[in-house]
Amino acid sequence: MANGAAQDYRCFVATTTRYFAFENSDGDLYVSRAGVPQVIPASQAIALWSCAGSFDPRPEGDVTALDCHDLALTLLDVRGLGTIKTLDCSRNLLTELDLNGLVSLENLYCDQNPFVAIDLTPCRALAFLGYASRRLGCSPSAISSLTGALVCHDGPLFSFQPNHAAAILNFANDTLCAAKYISARTRSITPPEAHVRTTAYALKEADPEAIAIAAPAMAALIAGPCWLVPIPASDGSMDANLALARAIAAQVQGARIKLAIARSHPVQSSTVRRRKGLFGLQPDEHHFVRSGGPIEPLPLYFVDNVITTGNTIRAARAVLGWGTGLAYADASSPFNNRLSRVAKSKTVAEVIH
């Protein structure tokens, strides 16, 4: 994959050996534990593969999942990942994606890329497809050759069978965010980053100026018809996120607001818990309950000002059965697993080159 050193590579890689290796454009070789979010330092390009162990970069095992969304990628070559089951390359700058050889791919997230076209024919096991690029063309022959229900979670539902609702329930596990929230506790922040932070806080108070900034940016990430479900605040109030949802709905044709979840009783806010040195709430600690009747099976977005650990969205999804987070700011901070730089032996060099 390559982004021309535009930014770090924030990836999630799963492998059968529980380790993966990568090489950057300078020829430096590293090994890391798989199965946790990883921040790989910026480089013109990187190559990664499943490897033998914590200090053994020799290719062994298989890559089963790769999440490389939001990396400004201009190139992604996955043709060698024949055993991969889940690929998320959404919100990049990819104009093409060659899926030849990905016969085991089951879940593909490729929304918000400027694709000209994409051929899904090689993916015989594909059960879920998420995309929202208005420029994406996909031939009918490719779609008809696939098995399972196909759901476009960021745009119109183009294929759905009521008895296949699991295609939404099981795989719509991402959250769409319009901006990146950088905490001032981690490093000095730039003026644009400070503006995002100020806006995110102001959204808690339903500030009209903040809503005017956030709503268009969030609306640009989705398409209707769809549901917008406001997330209740820690005290159970719906006012702030309901105002935000209304502003988003005004800009997305076919978007409808549904007050579908509530809190059975108040909980501590994330700010209060952080000041007390406590971890964020687990999904079952949010005390969400369903507050509405049956909902037509359309793409559904949980509207919130900020996402941190993602547990709020998981809790909301557990109540309704499906849904995708839609937040203004992404305040998540993936665990940066320690990278083990290793010497490149002649044998390894010959194998990977």
N, C-alpha and C positions, 0 to 999 in steps of 0.2 A: 504494500500500500504506500501511497505517496501523497503528501500535501505541500511539498516544497519547503518544509520547515516552517510552515505558517503557524503551527502551534504544537503543543505536546500531543502525543497519541494516547488518549484516555480510553483504554480498551478493557473488555472482559473476554477472556479466553478460557474455554473448558477443553480439557484433553483427557484421554483415557489413562495417561500416566500421571496426571495431576501436576505436571510441569510443562512449561513451554520455553523455548529459546527464541531469541530474536537477534538480528544483526542490523546495525544502522548503516547509513550511507558512508560512514568513515571506516567501516570494517570492524567496529567494536562488537563483541559478542557477549551476550548476557543470558542468564537463565533466571526464571522466576517461577513462583508457585502459581498454578492455574486455579481457576475457580473463585478468584477475588478480583475486584476492579483494580486495574493497574494503570499507572501513569508512566508512559515511556517518553523520555526526553525528546524534544523536537529534533528532527533530522530531515534531510531531503526525502528520504524514503526508508522504510524498514521491511524486512522479511521475517516472518515468524513461522514456527513449526512446533509440533509436539516433540518433546525430547525425553531422554532416558531418566534423568534425575536432577536433583538440586544443583549439582555441579558437573553434570554430564550433558553437554549440548547435542550429543549424537541423536539424529532423528530416530524416534521410536514412538509407537502408538499413533493415535489419530486425534485431530482437532474435531470436536463435536459441536462447539458453539463459538461464534465470534460476534461480539458487539463492538462496532467501531463507528457509532453514530456521532454526528456533530463534530467532525474533525477537519472540515474543509478539504476532504479528500478529492483529488482530481483523478486518481488512479487506484483501482482495487482489483487485483488479480486473485481470484479464488478458484481457479480451474483445477488446482491440485488438491483441493479439499473435498475429495469424493465422499468422505464419510460424515461431513458436517450436517447437522440436523437443523440448526437455527442460525440465521444470519441476519444481523441488524446493521444495515449501512445507511440508515435514514439520515436526512438533513445534512447531506454532503454536497459536493459540486460535481458529482459523477454524471457524465453524459452517456455512458454506456456501462453495461454490466454483463460480462460473458459468463453464463451459468453452465456451460458445457462441462460434463463430468460430475455435476452435483446431483447424482441419482438418489442420494439419501436425504436431500434437503426437504424438511417438512414445513418450516416456518420462515418466511422471508418478509422482512420489514425494509422497504426501500423508498418510503415516502420522502417528499421534499428534496428530490434530485432533479436536475434539468435533463432527464432522459429524453432522447428522441424516440427510442423504441426499446423494448426489452422482450426477449424471446424466452418464454417459460417452458418450452417443449422439453428440454432435457430433464426437468425436475419432475420425474414421474411420481415421486412420493409427496409432492407439495400438497399441504392441506390448508395452509393459511397464507394469504398475501395481503400486505398492507401497503398502500401507496396513495399519494394525494397530488402528485405532480400533474397539473393541468395539461402539460405537454406530453404526458406519457401515453404512447400508443401501444396496444397489445392486440395481436391478431386473434380473431375468433377461434382459429384452428388451435392456437396455443392453449387458450382457456379450455376449450372443449376436450382437450386431450388429458386434462388433469382430473384427479380424483379428490373427493372431499369437498367441503363447502369453502368458498373463497369469500373473504370479507375485507372490504376496504375501510379500515377503521378511521381514516382521516378524510373521508370523502363519501360520495354516494355508495350505498350498499348495492354492489352490482350482481351479487349472487348470494342468495341465502335461502336455506330450507329450514322451516321451524324445528324439525327434529335434529338439526345439526347446530343448535345454539352453542354447543361446546366449542365451536370454532371461534366464537367471541369470548366465551368464558375463560378458556384455558390460555389464550395466547395474547390477549390485549393487555400486556403487562407494562407498557411504557407510559411515560408522562411527557407531554409536549410542553416546552418552555420557550418563552419569547426572548429571554435575556438570561445572562449568567450573573448570579449574585456572588460577589466575593466579600467575605467577611474581613473587616478591618483588623480583626484579631489575628489573622494569619499573615498579613503583609500590608505594606502601604498600598492604597488603592488609587487608581487614576480618577480624574474628574468624571469620565463617563461611567465608571464603575460605581462611584459615589452617587451618581444620579439614579442608577438602577436601584441602589440600596434605599435611597430616600423615597423613590416611587413605591417600592415594595412595602415599606412601612406605612406610607400614606394610604395605600389600598385597604389597610385594616380599618381605617376610619371612613372609608367610602369617599375619599377626597375627590372632587370632580376633576381636578387637574390631573391627578394620578390615573384616574379611570380613562381620561381622554388620551393618555399616553399608552396605557396598557392594553385597552380593549382592541384597538386596531391591530396591534402587534400579535395579540392572541388570536384574533379572528382570522388573520392571514394563515394560521397554521391548520385550519380546519375548513370543511365544506359541509353544506347541508344536503339533504335533510338529516337532522341529528337532534339529540337531546343535550341540554345544558343543565347540569345538576349542581347547584351551589353547595359548597362544603360548609357546614355549620362551624362557627367560631368555637373556641374552647368553652365559652359560657353558653353556648347553644344559639347565640344570635345568628341570624341569616342575613342581616341587613347589608353588610359590606359586600359579601360575595354575590348576593342577589343583585345588587346595583351593578356590579361588574359583569355578571352574566347577561343582564338586560342590555348593557352597552355592546357586548359581543354579539348578541342575538340580532341587534339592529343592523349589523354589518354582514351577517351570514344568512343567505337566503335559505329558508326551510328550517332554520334553527328554532327549537322550542324549549322553553324553560320548564323544568319539572322539579318541584320541591319534594324530592323522593326519599331523602334521608334526614334524620334528626338525631340529637343526642338524648339518651334517656336521662342523663344528668350531667352537669358541668364537669370539666376536667381541668387540670393545670395546663396553662399555656406552655409552649416550648420555651419561651423567654424565661418564665418563672423557673421551670425545671433546670434550664441551663445555669441560672444564677445560683441554684441550690446544689449544683454539681451532679444533677441527675441525668440519666440518659433519656432520650425521647420516648414517648409512649409506644408500646407495642400495639399491633393492630387490634387485639381484643381489649385493650385498655381505653380505646376511644369511645366505647359505649354507643356506637351508632345503631340506630334501628330504622327499619323501613317505615316511611310515613305516607306512602301512597299505594295505590292499587297496581294492577298489572300495567306494564309499559310495553308499548309497541317495540319490537326488536329492531332498533336503528342504532347506528353509532352513537355512543353516549360519552359525554365528557364531564368530569368532575372539576368544577371551577374553583380555583384557590389562588391566593396571591403569591405564595411561595411553596416550593417543595424542598424538603430537607432529606429525610431518610426514605421517604416514599411510603411510610407506614400508614399515613392518613388515607392515601389513595387505596392501599391494600385493604384497609378496614372498610372503606366505602364500597369497594368492589365485592367484598365478602358478603355485604348485605344485599346488594342488588344482583350479583351474579356475573356482571360484566361491566366494562367501562374503562376509559382512559383518562389519566390526569391531564388537565389543561391549566397550567400555572403561568403567571407572568415571569417569575424568576426561579432559576434553578440554583438552590443553595446547597445542593448535595456536595459532599466532600469525600470522594472515593478513597478507600484505604490504599495508600501507596505502598504496596508490598516491596520489601527490600530487594533490589536487583543485585544479582551475583554476577559480577563480571568475570569471565573465564577466558583462559588462553585458548586460542583456536589451534587445535592440533592439525597436523597434516591430513589425518583421516577425516576429520570433521569438515575441513575446508574442501576436500575433494567431494564429499557427499553433498554438501549444500550448494556447491557451485557446479 
